[in-house]
Amino acid sequence: MGGQAVPRYSQIVGELRRRIETGELAAGDRVPSTREITRRWGVAMATATKVLTELRREGLVRAVPGVGTVVAAPSRPVRTARPAAAARPDGRPSEASSGHGTALTLGRIVRAAVAIADTEGPAAVSMRRVAADLGVATMSLYRHVADKDDLVTRMMDSVMAEHPLPAEPPADWRAAIEVAARQLWALFRRHPWLAPALSVTRPQLISSALPYSEWMLTTLHAHGLDLHTAFTAHLTLFNYTRGIAVNLEAEREAEAHSGLDSEEWMDTQEPALLEILAAGRFPALSRLAAAGYDFDLDALFEFGLQRLLDGLAALIE
């Protein structure tokens, strides 16, 4: 009797796994999307989705917003036991020897937490997980941070401090506002977890965010707005940018669960949409669907930013 046939999706997984393990596809390289898999191997979308789901389950790939599914970095090597000389009198590792001989500091804790959030999303960040990545006892983290909320606030402060605004703003008020808004958008792009973590109704005390407020207030007040109106304008622009950016983390999570990027997901919805539009009740939407619409968060952000600045121009002038 012949052996049982290997499922088609398993064959494709095996081929992609081999390419990753041999280095043909290196860490950070894009792997074929579900659409590319359906075209290259002649399989259905459901099969292609199953392929990427299995590769993610094995930890070989991960989803990156705005990029697609890429090869994941190799797992960290298993840590070896520390020598007895590094132990304290009570038998526990000394803090100075924690984390491969490097003293545990607040900076190391925050950097480790940011790295986890950047690659795996905010849900993966926990005191236990950060401690495990640093090779220390979970309780040792509490000497430096009060709790997870305190850690997240310090994470936000850290990433914003890494990208300060220019020392001198442009003389033109509109150009100055564009600089701040675009830098904030780029920051949200680099750290998709940041926008959902920030609160407008209960703002966290983030010292590195204060220069943004000062920049906006100084610019708008210097061009005729009273401080109260200038601050309201600042909050409007900030919350607009944050509101668009919230979609970045949501999209990363959706792609991780579905195996489809936003464009591929839209392709799966197209038949049902066209069936509804065929009734003729929505002629404008029908024309738009026929012409095609390229959804792009960067373009959406820029369009809205310019319209908000047009409104501020009327207020200022």
N, C-alpha and C positions, 0 to 999 in steps of 0.2 A: 504494500500500500504506500502511496506517495504521502509525503509530509503535508501538514495543513498549510494552505496558502497564507503568506504574510499579508496582512491588510495593507492596502495601498498607502494609507497615511503613515503606517509604521515604516514603510520603505523610504518615504520622503524624509521622515524624521531621522532615519538612520543615515541617509546621505548628508543631510545638513549637520547632524551631529559629528559625522566624520570630518567634514570640512572645518568645523569649529575646533575639534580636538587636534587636528593636524596643523592648525594655524593658518589654513587657507583663508578662513574668515577670522580676523583678529578681534580682540576686545574693542568695542565701539563701532565696528563695521556694521552696516545695515544688512539684515537678512532679507530674503525675498518676502514681500508683502503677500497677503492672502490673494490679492488680484494677480500678482506675478506667479504665485504657486499654481493658481487655476490655469493660467495661460501656459506655463512651462511644462507642467506635468499632466495637463488635460484632466483635472479633477474638479469636482463641484466645490462651491464656496464653503459648504459645511465641512468638507474634508480638509480644505486649506486652513480653516479656522482651527480644526482639531490638531493640525500639525504645529501651529504656533503655540497653542495651549499646552501641548505636551512638552515642547522645548522650554516654555516658561516654567512648567512644573518641575523640570529637571534642573532649573536654575541656569540654563545655558544662554538665555536671551532675556531682555527686558525692554519695556516700552519707554520711549523718550518723546515727550510732547514736541510736536513740530518737526520731528525727525523720522519717527517710525520705530520699528522693532530692531534692536541692535544686539550684538553679541555682548553678554554680560562679562564683567571683569572676573578673573579666576577667583575662586573662594580663598579666603585667608587660610594659610597653613595652620594646622592644629598646633596649639601652643604646648610646649613641653613644660614639665614641672620645674618650678624654680628651685635653686639649690637651697639646702637647709640653712646656709649662712645668711640667707636673705630673710629668714623668718624672725618675727618678734618673739619676746619671751612667752607670749600667750599662744604661740604656734601659728598665728596668722601672718600672711606676707606683709612686710613693711611697706608703707606707702612709697618710700623712695625707690623700692625695687619693683613696684607695680608697672605693668605695661612695658615689658622688655627693658627694664633698667632705667626708665625715664620717670621722674617724679610726676605724680598726678597733680594737674593744675586745672584751674577753671578754664583756661584757654583750650587745653586738650579735650576736656569734656565737651565744650561747646562745639569745637571743630568736628568731633566724632558724631555728635548729634546732627549737625548740619549735613554731614556726608550721608548719613542714613536717610534723612528727609529728602535730600536731593535725588538720591538714587532709587529709593523705595517708597517714598511718600511719608507724610506725617504720622500715619497710623502705625508705622514700624518703629517710631521713636518711643522708647520707654526707658526708665532708669535701668532696668535689668539688661536691656539690649545694649545700651551705651556702655554699661559696665563690662559686658561680655566682650564687646569690640575692643575695649581698652585693656582687657585682661586683669580687671580688679574686682573686688567685692562690691556688690551693689550699694551697700551701706556707706562705703567710702565716698560715694558721690555726694552724699548729704552734708559733708563737711564744706562743700563748695556751692551747692544750690539747695534751695529750700524744698522744692518739689518739681514736678514736671512743668507746671505753669511757669515757674521761675526759670526753668531751663529753656522753655520755648521763647520767653521774653528775651533772654540773653542771646539766643540764636538769632532772633530778629535784629537785635542791636548789633550783633557781630557782622551779619551780612550787609547791613546798611552802612556800617562804618568802613567796610572794605572799598566802597565806591562813593567817595565824597563828591559833592558838587564842585565845580571850578572855583578858584579863589575869587575871580571877578566875573560878575554876570554881564551879559551883553547889555549895551546901553538901551537898545530897543526893548520895550516891555514885552512885546509878543515873542520875540526871540528868546528872551530870558525865561518866560513861562514854558516855552517849547523845550528848552534845555532840561528843566527840572522834570517835566512830565515824561519826556522820552527816556530820561535816565531812570525814572521810577519804573516805567514799563519794561525797560531792559532788565532791571533788577528782578522784577516779577517773572520775567522770562527765564532768567538764570535759576531762580528758586521758586518753582511752581507752588510750593506749600506756603509761601510767604503771604500772598494776598488773602487766602482764607483765614490765616492765623491773625491777621491784623483786624482790630475792631474799631469801628467809627463811633458807635454809641458808648462803648466802654474802652476808650483808648488806653493802651498800655504805655507805661512811661519808658520810652525808648529814646535815650539821649541822642543817638546818632540820627534820629528822624527829625529832631528839632531844627537842624539847619534847613530842611526843606520848607518848614513853616516860616522860618525867618526870611528865607529867600523870597517866598511868594508874598509875604506881608510887605517886605521892604519894596519890592518891585511895584506892586499894585498901589501901595500908599503913596509912593513917589510920583505916581501918574494920576493922582487925583481921587482915589477911593479912600474913604475913611477906613479906619482899622477894622471896624465891625464888618463892613461890607467886603473888605479885602479878605478877611478870614473866612467869611461865608463862601466867597469865590474859590479860595484855596481848598476848602472842604469839598466843594462841588467837583473841582478838577481831580482832587485826590480820589474821591469815591468813584468817579467815573472810571479812572484808570484801574483802580482796584476791582471794580465791578466787571470789567472786561477780563482782567487777569484771573479772576476766580475760576473762569472756564478752563484754565490751563491744567490745574490739578484735577478737576473733574474729568477732563478729557483723558488725562494719563490713567486715571483709575478705570474709566470705561474701556479704554483700549486694552488695559491689562486683563480685564475680565472677559472681554468679548473676542480679543484677538484681531479686532478690526480697527484701523484708524478711522478718523471722522469721514474721510472721503469714501472709504470702502463701506462704512456703515450706511452712508447716504445711498450708495448704489443698491443696497439691499432693500431700501425703502422706496426706490423709484417706481417699481411696477405698481404698488398700491397707490402712490400719489397720482400717477398718470391715469389710473382707472377712475379716480375721483374727478380729476380735471376734465376727463373725456365727456362728462355730462354737460359741460359748457357753462356752468354757474360762475366760474372764476376766470373770465377771459384774460385779465391782466396777468394773473399767475400762470395761465396756460402759455402766454407769449414768453414770459420769463423762463419757464421750464424748457420751452423749445429753443430759446437762445442760449440757455445755460448760465449758471451763476457760479463764479469761483469764490467760495467762502474762504476768507483769510482774516484771521484775528488781528494781524498787524495792520492790514488795510482798514479794518473796522475801527481799530483804535485811532489811527491817524485821521480818518474821516470825522469821527466824533470830536476829536481834539480840536480840529480846525473849526468846526461849527460852534463849539463852546467858546473858542477864542473870538470868533466873529461876534458872538453875543456880548462878550466882555468889551470888545472894541466899541460897540455902540454905547455901552454903559460909560466907558472911560471918555469917549470923545464927546 
